[in-house]
Amino acid sequence: MKEEYVEGIFETPKVDEDIVPEQLKGALDQAVNTLQQLPVPIRDSVSRGLKIPLGEAFQRLIIISYLDEEILIVRNTAGEPEVLTRLDPVPDPEPMLDYES
């Protein structure tokens, strides 16, 4: 199976300042101040996430190891596993009243 990436999203990281080591707090403050100095339209776009179309530039071959309604476990060509989960809820299928054989 071939997996293609059609869109990428760059988002600003969410940082819990309580767990940032003291040595990095100065650099974090500088980064925050730099972002706050950006013009408002750019700052708003960055805070919402920048969506970038990728076209067919990024693709890879995968082998499906397991698949159900919520989880997909795949392996790449090197055999490394990756677990993917569904973000949107699966709609309940309509019950089948009649069966065919």
N, CA, C and O atoms as a DFTB+ gen file, in Angstrom:
404 C
 N C O
     1  1       0.849      -1.162       0.000
     2  2       0.000       0.000       0.000
     3  2       0.901       1.233       0.000
     4  3       1.957       1.235       0.633
     5  1       0.488       2.262      -0.699
     6  2       1.264       3.495      -0.746
     7  2       0.529       4.574       0.039
     8  3      -0.671       4.779      -0.143
     9  1       1.248       5.251       0.898
    10  2       0.690       6.344       1.694
    11  2       1.218       7.654       1.124
    12  3       2.423       7.816       0.934
    13  1       0.306       8.589       0.850
    14  2       0.705       9.890       0.322
    15  2       0.299      10.977       1.309
    16  3      -0.775      10.922       1.908
    17  1       1.164      11.950       1.464
    18  2       0.889      13.090       2.332
    19  2       0.470      14.250       1.441
    20  3       1.242      14.682       0.585
    21  1      -0.738      14.757       1.630
    22  2      -1.247      15.816       0.765
    23  2      -1.171      17.190       1.409
    24  3      -1.216      18.204       0.714
    25  1      -1.056      17.232       2.738
    26  2      -1.044      18.519       3.426
    27  2      -0.231      18.399       4.710
    28  3      -0.310      17.389       5.410
    29  1       0.545      19.427       5.014
    30  2       1.293      19.488       6.259
    31  2       0.852      20.692       7.063
    32  3       0.426      21.696       6.493
    33  1       0.948      20.607       8.367
    34  2       0.558      21.720       9.242
    35  2       1.715      22.038      10.176
    36  3       2.196      21.172      10.906
    37  1       2.155      23.293      10.144
    38  2       3.153      23.781      11.094
    39  2       2.409      24.511      12.195
    40  3       1.652      25.443      11.925
    41  1       2.619      24.092      13.432
    42  2       1.969      24.723      14.570
    43  2       3.018      25.156      15.581
    44  3       4.100      24.576      15.668
    45  1       2.675      26.189      16.344
    46  2       3.572      26.588      17.417
    47  2       3.445      25.555      18.533
    48  3       2.340      25.100      18.827
    49  1       4.544      25.185      19.151
    50  2       4.479      24.168      20.203
    51  2       3.790      24.707      21.457
    52  3       3.840      25.901      21.752
    53  1       3.154      23.803      22.174
    54  2       2.554      24.142      23.467
    55  2       3.587      23.786      24.527
    56  3       3.987      22.628      24.640
    57  1       4.019      24.771      25.302
    58  2       5.083      24.554      26.283
    59  2       4.548      24.843      27.680
    60  3       3.976      25.904      27.928
    61  1       4.740      23.893      28.586
    62  2       4.394      24.085      29.991
    63  2       5.621      24.691      30.670
    64  3       6.626      24.009      30.871
    65  1       5.537      25.968      31.021
    66  2       6.699      26.679      31.565
    67  2       7.188      26.095      32.890
    68  3       8.338      26.307      33.274
    69  1       6.324      25.364      33.585
    70  2       6.725      24.784      34.869
    71  2       7.750      23.664      34.706
    72  3       8.516      23.390      35.630
    73  1       7.771      23.021      33.551
    74  2       8.694      21.901      33.374
    75  2       9.924      22.273      32.542
    76  3      10.778      21.422      32.291
    77  1      10.024      23.529      32.115
    78  2      11.186      23.977      31.337
    79  2      12.361      24.174      32.291
    80  3      12.222      24.869      33.297
    81  1      13.518      23.573      31.993
    82  2      14.695      23.766      32.851
    83  2      15.108      25.240      32.905
    84  3      14.900      25.984      31.947
    85  1      15.682      25.646      34.012
    86  2      16.096      27.040      34.208
    87  2      17.044      27.520      33.113
    88  3      16.986      28.682      32.710
    89  1      17.921      26.630      32.626
    90  2      18.893      27.016      31.601
    91  2      18.201      27.418      30.296
    92  3      18.769      28.179      29.512
    93  1      16.997      26.927      30.052
    94  2      16.310      27.200      28.788
    95  2      15.250      28.291      28.891
    96  3      14.709      28.714      27.869
    97  1      14.943      28.754      30.097
    98  2      13.874      29.748      30.251
    99  2      14.198      31.061      29.548
   100  3      13.296      31.698      29.004
   101  1      15.466      31.484      29.545
   102  2      15.850      32.710      28.851
   103  2      15.623      32.600      27.352
   104  3      15.102      33.523      26.727
   105  1      16.015      31.465      26.776
   106  2      15.816      31.247      25.339
   107  2      14.332      31.164      25.005
   108  3      13.899      31.659      23.964
   109  1      13.548      30.538      25.887
   110  2      12.106      30.446      25.670
   111  2      11.474      31.835      25.692
   112  3      10.642      32.151      24.842
   113  1      11.863      32.664      26.655
   114  2      11.328      34.028      26.729
   115  2      11.679      34.830      25.480
   116  3      10.851      35.592      24.981
   117  1      12.900      34.665      24.971
   118  2      13.298      35.371      23.748
   119  2      12.453      34.921      22.559
   120  3      12.036      35.744      21.744
   121  1      12.203      33.627      22.462
   122  2      11.392      33.110      21.355
   123  2       9.963      33.637      21.438
   124  3       9.381      34.017      20.422
   125  1       9.397      33.662      22.646
   126  2       8.038      34.173      22.828
   127  2       7.982      35.652      22.473
   128  3       7.051      36.088      21.796
   129  1       8.968      36.431      22.920
   130  2       8.995      37.860      22.601
   131  2       9.125      38.096      21.105
   132  3       8.499      39.009      20.565
   133  1       9.929      37.287      20.430
   134  2      10.087      37.423      18.980
   135  2       8.766      37.155      18.274
   136  3       8.394      37.888      17.357
   137  1       8.053      36.111      18.691
   138  2       6.759      35.811      18.074
   139  2       5.740      36.910      18.333
   140  3       4.915      37.206      17.468
   141  1       5.787      37.518      19.513
   142  2       4.836      38.578      19.837
   143  2       5.098      39.846      19.042
   144  3       4.203      40.681      18.913
   145  1       6.311      40.014      18.503
   146  2       6.634      41.196      17.720
   147  2       6.219      41.064      16.255
   148  3       6.282      42.038      15.505
   149  1       5.797      39.878      15.844
   150  2       5.339      39.694      14.469
   151  2       4.052      40.473      14.239
   152  3       3.290      40.687      15.181
   153  1       3.792      40.901      13.005
   154  2       2.508      41.555      12.717
   155  2       1.340      40.626      13.066
   156  3       1.451      39.404      12.963
   157  1       0.231      41.222      13.478
   158  2      -0.917      40.456      13.974
   159  2      -1.413      39.406      12.969
   160  3      -1.664      38.274      13.382
   161  1      -1.567      39.718      11.675
   162  2      -2.049      38.672      10.758
   163  2      -1.112      37.461      10.690
   164  3      -1.572      36.321      10.621
   165  1       0.186      37.707      10.710
   166  2       1.146      36.599      10.668
   167  2       1.102      35.826      11.976
   168  3       1.113      34.595      11.974
   169  1       1.052      36.546      13.095
   170  2       1.009      35.886      14.403
   171  2      -0.246      35.019      14.521
   172  3      -0.180      33.905      15.040
   173  1      -1.393      35.524      14.040
   174  2      -2.626      34.743      14.095
   175  2      -2.535      33.495      13.222
   176  3      -2.993      32.422      13.614
   177  1      -1.939      33.642      12.034
   178  2      -1.790      32.487      11.143
   179  2      -0.904      31.427      11.773
   180  3      -1.207      30.237      11.697
   181  1       0.182      31.850      12.389
   182  2       1.101      30.903      13.024
   183  2       0.428      30.221      14.208
   184  3       0.615      29.023      14.417
   185  1      -0.353      30.968      14.986
   186  2      -0.989      30.370      16.161
   187  2      -2.068      29.362      15.767
   188  3      -2.308      28.401      16.499
   189  1      -2.727      29.570      14.614
   190  2      -3.741      28.620      14.146
   191  2      -3.116      27.429      13.443
   192  3      -3.754      26.384      13.311
   193  1      -1.892      27.570      12.997
   194  2      -1.228      26.504      12.247
   195  2      -1.215      26.846      10.768
   196  3      -2.244      27.207      10.196
   197  1      -0.062      26.733      10.160
   198  2       0.082      27.011       8.735
   199  2      -0.094      25.716       7.956
   200  3       0.677      24.772       8.128
   201  1      -1.112      25.673       7.096
   202  2      -1.347      24.497       6.268
   203  2      -0.584      24.663       4.962
   204  3      -0.699      25.683       4.283
   205  1       0.188      23.651       4.628
   206  2       1.031      23.703       3.440
   207  2       0.699      22.505       2.556
   208  3       0.842      21.362       2.988
   209  1       0.255      22.755       1.312
   210  2       0.000      21.623       0.415
   211  2       1.312      20.953       0.023
   212  3       2.296      21.629      -0.278
   213  1       1.324      19.642       0.028
   214  2       2.544      18.903      -0.267
   215  2       2.529      18.260      -1.650
   216  3       3.573      17.839      -2.148
   217  1       1.356      18.181      -2.272
   218  2       1.281      17.530      -3.573
   219  2       1.661      16.069      -3.448
   220  3       1.311      15.415      -2.466
   221  1       2.365      15.558      -4.425
   222  2       2.805      14.165      -4.380
   223  2       4.280      14.064      -4.023
   224  3       4.937      13.073      -4.340
   225  1       4.795      15.093      -3.365
   226  2       6.221      15.129      -3.050
   227  2       6.593      14.153      -1.936
   228  3       7.732      13.689      -1.883
   229  1       5.655      13.835      -1.047
   230  2       5.950      12.966       0.086
   231  2       5.048      11.743       0.038
   232  3       3.826      11.854       0.127
   233  1       5.655      10.595      -0.102
   234  2       4.915       9.345      -0.096
   235  2       5.829       8.224       0.388
   236  3       7.054       8.345       0.347
   237  1       5.218       7.129       0.847
   238  2       6.004       5.984       1.302
   239  2       5.172       4.721       1.144
   240  3       3.943       4.772       1.094
   241  1       5.846       3.612       1.069
   242  2       5.181       2.322       0.994
   243  2       5.030       1.773       2.405
   244  3       5.955       1.856       3.213
   245  1       3.848       1.205       2.701
   246  2       3.598       0.634       4.021
   247  2       2.958      -0.739       3.868
   248  3       2.328      -1.039       2.853
   249  1       3.131      -1.558       4.887
   250  2       2.512      -2.875       4.952
   251  2       1.574      -2.858       6.151
   252  3       1.995      -2.547       7.265
   253  1       0.312      -3.189       5.930
   254  2      -0.669      -3.175       7.017
   255  2      -0.497      -4.429       7.862
   256  3      -0.552      -5.547       7.350
   257  1      -0.287      -4.233       9.173
   258  2      -0.163      -5.352      10.105
   259  2      -1.475      -5.623      10.829
   260  3      -1.788      -6.773      11.137
   261  1      -2.246      -4.567      11.104
   262  2      -3.508      -4.707      11.828
   263  2      -4.396      -3.531      11.463
   264  3      -3.917      -2.411      11.284
   265  1      -5.690      -3.789      11.353
   266  2      -6.634      -2.733      11.000
   267  2      -7.976      -3.027      11.637
   268  3      -8.495      -4.136      11.509
   269  1      -8.548      -2.040      12.326
   270  2      -9.929      -2.122      12.786
   271  2     -10.551      -0.736      12.650
   272  3     -10.008       0.114      11.944
   273  1     -11.679      -0.497      13.312
   274  2     -12.394       0.776      13.169
   275  2     -11.614       1.974      13.700
   276  3     -11.805       3.090      13.216
   277  1     -10.746       1.769      14.676
   278  2     -10.064       2.875      15.343
   279  2      -8.551       2.895      15.163
   280  3      -7.945       3.964      15.233
   281  1      -7.931       1.752      14.934
   282  2      -6.467       1.657      14.939
   283  2      -5.968       1.039      13.635
   284  3      -6.566       0.109      13.094
   285  1      -4.864       1.580      13.154
   286  2      -4.157       1.022      12.003
   287  2      -2.699       0.862      12.410
   288  3      -2.041       1.840      12.766
   289  1      -2.196      -0.357      12.359
   290  2      -0.782      -0.606      12.648
   291  2      -0.123      -0.991      11.334
   292  3      -0.524      -1.949      10.673
   293  1       0.905      -0.217      10.966
   294  2       1.601      -0.451       9.698
   295  2       3.088      -0.617       9.965
   296  3       3.590      -0.268      11.033
   297  1       3.776      -1.155       8.978
   298  2       5.237      -1.254       9.012
   299  2       5.762      -0.656       7.722
   300  3       5.193      -0.850       6.649
   301  1       6.869       0.081       7.849
   302  2       7.476       0.647       6.648
   303  2       8.361      -0.403       5.991
   304  3       8.415      -1.545       6.450
   305  1       9.045      -0.034       4.939
   306  2       9.865      -1.004       4.208
   307  2      11.035      -1.529       5.031
   308  3      11.593      -2.575       4.702
   309  1      11.421      -0.821       6.100
   310  2      12.483      -1.296       6.993
   311  2      11.930      -2.173       8.113
   312  3      12.693      -2.695       8.925
   313  1      10.590      -2.339       8.164
   314  2       9.974      -3.169       9.187
   315  2       9.643      -2.444      10.473
   316  3       9.210      -3.072      11.439
   317  1       9.837      -1.128      10.510
   318  2       9.552      -0.355      11.723
   319  2       8.048      -0.133      11.850
   320  3       7.410       0.323      10.901
   321  1       7.465      -0.452      13.027
   322  2       6.019      -0.298      13.195
   323  2       5.622       1.147      13.496
   324  3       6.408       1.937      14.020
   325  1       4.384       1.459      13.147
   326  2       3.810       2.767      13.461
   327  2       2.328       2.548      13.741
   328  3       1.657       1.821      13.007
   329  1       1.813       3.174      14.801
   330  2       0.411       3.043      15.170
   331  2      -0.295       4.345      14.825
   332  3       0.107       5.418      15.273
   333  1      -1.344       4.242      14.030
   334  2      -2.142       5.399      13.642
   335  2      -3.533       5.232      14.240
   336  3      -4.096       4.138      14.209
   337  1      -4.086       6.307      14.781
   338  2      -5.431       6.254      15.343
   339  2      -6.334       7.225      14.605
   340  3      -5.875       8.241      14.083
   341  1      -7.601       6.911      14.566
   342  2      -8.583       7.743      13.881
   343  2      -8.860       8.986      14.720
   344  3      -9.062       8.891      15.931
   345  1      -8.869      10.154      14.073
   346  2      -9.147      11.400      14.775
   347  2     -10.635      11.691      14.845
   348  3     -11.125      12.158      15.873
   349  1     -11.359      11.423      13.774
   350  2     -12.788      11.704      13.780
   351  2     -13.541      10.433      14.152
   352  3     -13.112       9.333      13.801
   353  1     -14.652      10.572      14.855
   354  2     -15.389       9.381      15.271
   355  2     -15.987       8.674      14.058
   356  3     -16.368       9.309      13.075
   357  1     -16.062       7.361      14.149
   358  2     -16.641       6.565      13.078
   359  2     -18.155       6.586      13.235
   360  3     -18.664       6.313      14.323
   361  1     -18.886       6.906      12.166
   362  2     -20.346       6.879      12.289
   363  2     -20.830       5.447      12.492
   364  3     -20.271       4.505      11.930
   365  1     -21.869       5.298      13.296
   366  2     -22.429       3.972      13.531
   367  2     -23.039       3.451      12.237
   368  3     -23.844       4.140      11.609
   369  1     -22.664       2.242      11.836
   370  2     -23.260       1.702      10.612
   371  2     -24.728       1.378      10.846
   372  3     -25.135       1.028      11.953
   373  1     -25.513       1.502       9.781
   374  2     -26.927       1.163       9.895
   375  2     -27.049      -0.352      10.041
   376  3     -26.355      -1.096       9.348
   377  1     -27.911      -0.808      10.922
   378  2     -28.035      -2.260      11.103
   379  2     -28.626      -2.907       9.846
   380  3     -29.511      -2.349       9.198
   381  1     -28.115      -4.091       9.522
   382  2     -28.643      -4.839       8.383
   383  2     -29.811      -5.686       8.869
   384  3     -29.675      -6.473       9.805
   385  1     -30.953      -5.517       8.224
   386  2     -32.125      -6.281       8.621
   387  2     -32.236      -7.583       7.836
   388  3     -32.718      -8.583       8.367
   389  1     -31.801      -7.584       6.597
   390  2     -31.877      -8.779       5.762
   391  2     -30.471      -9.249       5.431
   392  3     -29.562      -8.443       5.232
   393  1     -30.309     -10.543       5.375
   394  2     -29.020     -11.128       5.029
   395  2     -29.159     -11.887       3.720
   396  3     -30.187     -12.509       3.451
   397  1     -28.122     -11.828       2.923
   398  2     -28.093     -12.605       1.691
   399  2     -26.999     -13.644       1.809
   400  3     -25.966     -13.410       2.437
   401  1     -27.231     -14.779       1.208
   402  2     -26.190     -15.808       1.226
   403  2     -25.907     -16.298      -0.168
   404  3     -25.058     -17.169      -0.356
